[in-house]
Amino acid sequence: MWPSATNPADSRPSRMPELARTRARLKQGLGDNLWTGYSLAVRKENRLFGLAGGDVSDINLSVPWFSAGKPVTAAGVLRVLERLPRLWPEPLSATFPDLAGTHAGTLTLEKILTHQTGLRIPEKNIPNDPAAAWEYFRRITPADAGLSQEQAAYDPAGGWWLLGQWLQRHTDRPWQEFLEQDLLAPAGIAGLKFRPPAVPIRERRAGKWIVGEPGIGPGAGLSGPAPDLVLFYEKLLHERLLAPSSLQAMRRAARTGKADATFGHMVDFGLGVILNSNRYGADTVPYGFGTQAGAGAFGHGGARSSIAFADPEAGFTAAVFLNGRVPETEHQPRMRILLDLLRSELA
């Protein structure tokens, strides 16, 4: 059985394709100690199929997606804007007067969703205490990260913490509750949650696998079975989550041709999603969707361990989790090879 992603009204799962080379690559990675487990789900032509192994013993298990969950939060923001479009151009100080006169107060939703805030804040830097967190954001400036104002630089957590607070203010609900119960659950996506996963992330330290720090917050805290994240993209494409105009806005190129100071590479962004950036180097672009990705492919990667995306031209959606965080110089090639194998077998 598939998890909550198998809604009989929406899919007719069929026999799993062999995916022989993809399966072999995943098993080889276990044997070579490149990762400790994996979960892969794909949906194509109304079929759901997937693979799991190692310490992810079942495709139904909840795994950590880290930043691959950012599009869920972005979809929540766009849903609110469908009701309150006047908020789109406003700086955050319009919603949070206490931020007036601060750098954070000048930020707009577009700047945050396209990573042009001049901020580069890891999760660990944001205080757990709300009052302390607000004080932190009243004081932070681009210079603290060696950036200039509005510089293109992927921001792991800072702007996304602010988006969570923005969602709470305009929905009168905790941001997690709004995203899980108002956005995802009505669309039949019950397995995606902003809570600790069943399978903890592993990270390589001094040649050994240890339990790594979990992702938290609206920018990195999503967990769930791989098929549910695949279903999220299916629902997006079939306009079950957002109005057509909102989906178009999400997928439209909002940041193009800019070198990202965090990634060290040109990467194009829509609103909360990475767009196919192979034109800047299919073999080098970070968190890409495979060297043969369609021009309209969009999605997001997660913390040296995962990626999820839709490729409308190729006719499939996919979510891949490799349990075993390694340096970017190792992760990017291994994921690229795996995605190219998967594409060749789905063709």
N, C-alpha and C positions, 0 to 999 in steps of 0.2 A: 504493500500500500504506500502511496505517496502521502505526504503530510497535508496540511491545510491547502496547499497549492493545488490539490486535485479536486477542483470543483467540477462535478459531472456536467454541469451546464456549460462549462467553459472549455473542457478538454476531454479527449478520448485517448488516454494513454495506450500506446501500442507496444509491441515487443521492442526491447531495447536494441538499438543497432550495436554491432560488434565493437566499434571504436577500438579496434585491435591495437593500433599503434599508440593511440592516446592512453589506453589502459596500460600498455606495456611501459610507456614512459613514466606514468605515475607509480607503477610498481617498482620500476628501476630506481626511481628517486628515493623510495623507501629503503631499498637495498643498499644504495650508495649513501645513505644518511643525509640526503639533501633536504628532506622534510620528514616529519613524524606521522603525518596523516594528510588526507585530502578529501575534498568534497567538491564534486563537479556536477552541475545540472545544466541541461540545454533543452530548449523548446523550439521545435521546428515543425512546420506543417501540421499544427495541432497535435503534436506528439511531445510528451515529456519523457526524458530519459536522463540517467545520470550514473555516476560512479562514486564510490566512497571506499576508504581503506585506511589502514594504520589505526591511529587513535581516534579517527572518525569512523566508528564501526558501522554506522547506519546513515543513510542519506537523510533520515528524518531528524538527525541531531542538530541542535542549534550550535552554530559556530560564530566566532567574532568576525565582523566585517570591517571594523574600523572606518576609515574614510570612504569605503565603498558604500556606506550608508548615507553619505551626504545628500545624494539626490532625493532621498525620502524627506529630509528636512526641507530641502529646496521646494519640493512639491507642496509641502505644507504651507510654506510662505506664499507660493503662487495661489493656493486655494484661498487663503485669507484675502489676497489682493483681488480675487474675483468678486468678493463682497465689498471690499474697501479699496477701490482703485486709486483713490486720492492719496493713499499712503506711499505709492511707488516712488515719487520724486523726493519725498521728504527726507531730510537728514534725521539721524537717530535722535537728535536733541528735540525734535518735535514730539516724539513719543516719550523720551526720557529727559525732561527739563534739567535734571541734575547733571547731564552731560554737556550742557551749554558751555561754550568756551573751551572745550577739550577737543583733542583730535578725534576721539571716538564719536563725539557728538556730531562731527561733520560727515561721518560716513553715511552713505546711502545703501539701500538694499542691493542695488546693482553693483556697487563697488565691492561689497562683501561677497556676493554670489559669484563674482568673476575674479576674486582674489587680486584686487587692486586697491587694497587698504593701506599699504605701507606698513602692515603689521605681519609678524611671523611668530606666533605665540604657541608653544606646545601646551598640551593639556596640564602638565605638571606645574606650570607657572601660574595657573589661575587658582586663587585661594578657594577652598571649599566653603568658607563662610561667606554668605551673600554680601554682607556689608563690606567685607574686606575685598571681595571680588569687584564690587562697584568702585571702590576707592582705587583699586589697581587700574581699572579702565579709565578713570578720570585722570590718571597720571601718565599712562603709557603714550609714547610717541614713536614715530618711525625711526628716529635716531637711535632708540634703544635696541633696534634690530639691525642697525647699520643700513637702513633703507631710506629712500626719499618718499615724500608724500605721494600717494596714489601709484607707487611703483608696483609693477606686476611681480608678485611673489606669493607663492602658495602659502596660505595661512592655515596650519593644521587645526587650530581650535579657537583662536581669539574671536574672530568675526562670527563664528558659529555659536559661541556662547551667547553673544549679543543677539543673534537670531532667535535663540531659544527664549530669551527674555522678551523679545519683541512678540513672539507667538503667544506667550503667556499674557502679555498686556492686551492683545487684541482679540483673544479668544476667551479670556477669563477662566482659563484652565491651565494646569501644569502642561508644559510643552509636550512631555512624553504622552500624557493622556490624550491630548488633542491628536497627535500623530498616530497613535495606536488605535484609538477608538473612533475618531471622527474621519480620519483619512484612510487608513488601511483596512480596518475591520469591515466597513460597509462594502468595500470592493472585494471581500472574500479573502483578504490576505491576513490571516490570523496568526501566523507564525513569526512575523517580524516584530521584535520588541526591543526597547531600549533598556536592556537589563543584562546581567552577566550570562554568558552562554553556557551550554552544557559542556562544551569542549574548550578548555582554556588555551590561550595562545602559548606556543613554545617559542623560545628565542635561543639562539646559539651564543653561548658565552664561553670563551676559552676552550672551544672545541666540544662543549657539552650542551645538551638541550636542557634549559630550565624553564619554569613557568614564567612568562613575561607579564608585564603590566597590562591590565585590561584597558580597553578603550572606554571612554566615558563621554557623556554630554551629547548634544545634538550633532556634533561633527564627527564623532568616532564611537558612539556607544551602541550602535545597532548590532543585534545578533539575530540569528534565525537559521532555519534550514536553507540550503542553497536553492531548492525549488521555489521557495517563497520569494526569494529575491528575483529569480527569473520571472515569476508571476507579476511582480511589481512592474517590470518593464513591459510585459505583455499588456497589463492594464493601462499603463501610460499610453502605449501605442494605439490601443483601442478606445481611448478617451473615456475610460471608466473612472479615472482619478482626477483629471483636469479637463477644463473646457478646451476646445480646439485651439483657441487663441493663446491660452496659457501654455499648452504643449508647444506650440510654434515658438513662443517666446523662450521657453526653456532650451529648445534645440537651435535657435538662431545664434549665429556667431556674434557674441557680444564683446569678446576680447580676442583679437587676432594679430598674428605677426609680432608678438611681443616676447622677448626673452624673459623667462621666469627666473627670478633671482634665487628661488629655492631649488627648483629642478635643474637649473643650469642648462636649459634647453627651451626653445620656442614651443609653447603649448597653447592651443586655442581652447577657449571656454565658452559655453553657453551659460545659462543661469543655473549654477550649481552642478553642472555636468562638464566633463572633459569631452571635447569634440575630436573626431579623428584628425590627428595632427601628423600623419605620415608624410605629408609634403615637406616637412622639415627634417625628415630622415627616418624612414620606416624601421631601420635597424638600430636606431638610437633613441627615439622618442620615449620618454618614461611613461609608464602606465597607458600604453597604447593597446589597441584591440586586435593586434596581429598585423603582420606586414601586408596582408591582402584585404584589410578591412575596407568596407564600403565607405564612400564619401560621407554618407549620412550617419555613420556609426557614432553612438554617444553612450557615455556611462561614467564610471569612476573606479579607481583603484583604491586599495586599502593597505597602508602600512606594511609594505614589503611582504605581503602575504596573500592578497586577494584582488579580484577584479570582477565587475559585473557590468554588462552592457547590452545594448540592443543594436543589431545591424540590420536595418530594414531592407537594404538592397540584397543582402545574403539570405534574408528570410529567417533569421533565428535570434534568440536571446540566450544569454549564457551567464552563469555565475561560477567562479572558480575560487576555491580556498585551498591554499597550501599551508599546512600547519608547520611553521618553522621560519621565523623571521631571520633574515640574513641581510648583509649589506646590500644597498641598492645595486652595486656593481655585479652582484650575483643574482639578485632577484629578478631584475629586468630581463636578462637573457633567458633565464629558465622559464619565465612566464611567456615570453615571446615565442619560444620554441614550442611550448605546450599549446598555445593558441593556434599556431600555424598548423600543428598536427591535427588539432580538432577541426579546424576549417577544412583541411584536405579530406577528412573523412565524412564531413557533412555535405561536401559539394556533390 
